Amino acid sequence: MDALVGIAFVQLPPLLVVCAAATTLVWWQHEGAVFRLVGSKAFSGLRAFAVLAVFAAIWLALTLVSWWCLLFWAYLTVLAMYVLLGALGGWAAMAGAGAMFVGAPLFWGAILFSLARREFRYASARPAVRAWTHARVVPQ
């Protein structure tokens, strides 16, 4: 049972964060992936709402997993700083952990906001213009 608890509570959350970062990197290379996932019909308000709902769900999941990782490491860091440096070190580590807890949703929000801008730029571009944005010059 200890191995299962170690996997579920210690190893799985950082693995999920790393997978999310890798997925974001791949997603960044494929502009318009969410709109293609939602459907290829004309741009509409319902389709835009569906894409925004996907981004909100991703942001919430990434924030909660990041907070889970931070909670475990913040506990260990605050305890170690309290033991090594006393109450002042513990308070300093707690302030740093609090800043990271506040910064995690802002960090993921900034990344997802830039991805959302790319998605909506893809959806609103005319097909004739969009084809030229991916054209590459082949050297002779």
Secondary structure, 3 states (H helix, E strand, C coil): CHHHHHHHHHHHHHHHHHHHHHHHHHHHHCCCHHHHHHCCCCCCHHHHHHHHHHHHHHHHHHHHHHHHHHHHHHHHHHHHHHHHHCHHHHHHHHHHHHHHHHHHHHHHHHHHHHHHHHHHHHHHCCHHHHHHHCCCCCCC
